[in-house]
Amino acid sequence: MWNDTEAARLLGITYPIVQGPFGGGLSSVELTAAVSNLGGLGSFGAHIFSPVQIRDIVAHIRERTASPFAINLWVDNEDPAMAGFDQASFECHVGRLHAHYAALGLDPPAFPDRFGQNFDEQIEALIEVAPPVISFVFGIPSPRIIEACRSRGIRMIGNATTVEEARAIEAAGIDLVLASGAEAGGHRVSFLEPPERSLVGTFALIPQVRDAVRIPVVAAGGIADGRGVATAMALGADGVQVGTAFLACSESGASSLHRAALLSDRARHTTLTRAFSGRLARAIRNRYSEDMAAYGDDLAPYPAQNWLTNSLRAAAIERGRDDLLPIYAGQSAALLRHATAGALFDALIRETGQAFRTRAVR
Ligand SMILES: Cc1cc2nc3c(=O)[nH]c(=O)nc-3n(C[C@H](O)[C@H](O)[C@H](O)COP(=O)(O)O)c2cc1C
C-alpha cells in the first residue's frame, strides 16, 4: 500500500501525511488532534509561546488524542541584527508604519522589554513534557538537545530548503528531513544560505534530497490534493506535509478573514515578503505587502518587525481589513476545496490511492 512507508513507521502513523505546523498563533489544538485522530500527524507551531504555555498546549493535545503529534519550534528565534536594534531604530520603523496604525485607529506601540521567546527555554520545557515528535525550522538544535530528545524517545524532523541543509540535518542525527520547496506558504526557513538563495521548487528539490540522504524524506510546498501527494511520493518522498490546505479548514486558528481570502480568487497571487515579520515569507499579495515593498529589505529584523505588526494584525481582523493582514498562503491555495480537516484528509487519502491505481505512479 502507498501509505506503508518508512516515514509512517518511524512516526507511528497510518498515513504519511503531516499537517504542517502554523506559527504566529494560527495553529490550534483542535486541528492538531483532529489530524492525528484521522491517522496522520497533526502539528502545532509553538514558536511564539512561553515555556508554561507550551506545557499547557501539549497537555491539551494529549487530552484530545492518544495518537502521535508534533510540536514545532524555531531554533533561531532572533536575527543577528537584533543586537544593535535600539530605541532609535525602533522609532524609525514605527514611523514607517504610522499610516497603517492610523488607518486602524491604533496608537503606535511602545518599545518592549522583550520582543520574542527564547528557544533554549522553550525546548527545555518541551523535552520535559516529551511530545511524540518535535519538528525544527531555521536551523539544527545542538547535539545536547538532539541527544536529550533521543533519550526521551522523541522523534525529530528537521526542515531543509536545500540539499546542503538536508545533508546537515542527517549528519546531526535527526530522524527525518522535510524537503520544503519555495511554493510553500509561510516563512522560508533556510539556515545555511539566505532564503532568497534557497528558493528551489518542490518538484526539483524532492529527488535531489532523496538522492543526497538516507533518512526518510517528507515533502512540503504546493501539495494540496492527492495528485500532489502521489507525485511527491513518485519523486522519492516517503510522506508529505500539507500546510495551506489545512490552514483553510474550520478547525485551524486562522481568522475567518484569512480563511475567506485563501478560498478566493486572490489566492492565485502570492508573494515573498519580509514586511510582516522581518523574515521572508509567502503570503497573498495585498495593499500592505505592496506599500511596504518601497522599503525593500530595509525593515526591522525578526522578531522586532513581527512585534511592530502584531497590533496591526489583531486590529485588521477586528475591522475586517484583509488589505492590512498577513494572509500567509502557499502557491497551492488556488486548489483548495475543503472546509474541514476530515473532508480534506479523506480526499487526500482517496485521491492518492486513485492516482497510484490508475497511473501506477509508484
Ligand atoms: C500561516 C503559515 C504559518 C506557518 N508557520 C510555520 C511554522 O511556524 N513552522 C514551520 O515549521 N512551518 C510553518 N509553516 C509551513 C507549513 O507547516 C508547511 O510546511 C507549508 O505550509 C507547506 O506548504 P503548503 O503551504 O504549500 O502546503 C507555515 C505555513 C503557513 C501557511
The ligand as an SDF file (V2000), in Angstrom:
LIG
                    3D

 31 33  0  0  0  0  0  0  0  0999 V2000
    0.3630   30.5160    8.0270 C   0  0  0  0  0  0  0  0  0  0  0  0
    1.5040   29.5690    7.9910 C   0  0  0  0  0  0  0  0  0  0  0  0
    2.3580   29.5020    9.0880 C   0  0  0  0  0  0  0  0  0  0  0  0
    3.4110   28.5860    9.1040 C   0  0  0  0  0  0  0  0  0  0  0  0
    4.2210   28.5170   10.2120 N   0  0  0  0  0  0  0  0  0  0  0  0
    5.1680   27.5590   10.2890 C   0  0  0  0  0  0  0  0  0  0  0  0
    5.9400   27.3930   11.4760 C   0  0  0  0  0  0  0  0  0  0  0  0
    5.8390   28.1370   12.4580 O   0  0  0  0  0  0  0  0  0  0  0  0
    6.8380   26.3750   11.4950 N   0  0  0  0  0  0  0  0  0  0  0  0
    7.0080   25.5230   10.4270 C   0  0  0  0  0  0  0  0  0  0  0  0
    7.7990   24.5890   10.5100 O   0  0  0  0  0  0  0  0  0  0  0  0
    6.3040   25.6710    9.2910 N   0  0  0  0  0  0  0  0  0  0  0  0
    5.3920   26.6610    9.2000 C   0  0  0  0  0  0  0  0  0  0  0  0
    4.6430   26.7960    8.0590 N   0  0  0  0  0  0  0  0  0  0  0  0
    4.8670   25.8800    6.9270 C   0  0  0  0  0  0  0  0  0  0  0  0
    3.8610   24.7290    6.9520 C   0  0  0  0  0  0  0  0  0  0  0  0
    3.9630   23.9940    8.1290 O   0  0  0  0  0  0  0  0  0  0  0  0
    4.0600   23.8020    5.7430 C   0  0  0  0  0  0  0  0  0  0  0  0
    5.3460   23.2480    5.7030 O   0  0  0  0  0  0  0  0  0  0  0  0
    3.8140   24.5350    4.4490 C   0  0  0  0  0  0  0  0  0  0  0  0
    2.6430   25.3090    4.5490 O   0  0  0  0  0  0  0  0  0  0  0  0
    3.6700   23.5210    3.3090 C   0  0  0  0  0  0  0  0  0  0  0  0
    3.4520   24.1310    2.0840 O   0  0  0  0  0  0  0  0  0  0  0  0
    1.9880   24.4940    1.5290 P   0  0  0  0  0  0  0  0  0  0  0  0
    1.6090   25.7440    2.2220 O   0  0  0  0  0  0  0  0  0  0  0  0
    2.2180   24.7160    0.0800 O   0  0  0  0  0  0  0  0  0  0  0  0
    1.0810   23.3510    1.8310 O   0  0  0  0  0  0  0  0  0  0  0  0
    3.6170   27.7310    7.9950 C   0  0  0  0  0  0  0  0  0  0  0  0
    2.7740   27.8270    6.8820 C   0  0  0  0  0  0  0  0  0  0  0  0
    1.7250   28.7270    6.8630 C   0  0  0  0  0  0  0  0  0  0  0  0
    0.8090   28.7750    5.6620 C   0  0  0  0  0  0  0  0  0  0  0  0
  1  2  1  0
  2  3  1  0
  2 30  2  0
  3  4  2  0
  4  5  1  0
  4 28  1  0
  5  6  2  0
  6  7  1  0
  6 13  1  0
  7  8  2  0
  7  9  1  0
  9 10  1  0
 10 11  2  0
 10 12  1  0
 12 13  2  0
 13 14  1  0
 14 15  1  0
 14 28  1  0
 15 16  1  0
 16 17  1  0
 16 18  1  0
 18 19  1  0
 18 20  1  0
 20 21  1  0
 20 22  1  0
 22 23  1  0
 23 24  1  0
 24 25  2  0
 24 26  1  0
 24 27  1  0
 28 29  2  0
 29 30  1  0
 30 31  1  0
M  END
$$$$
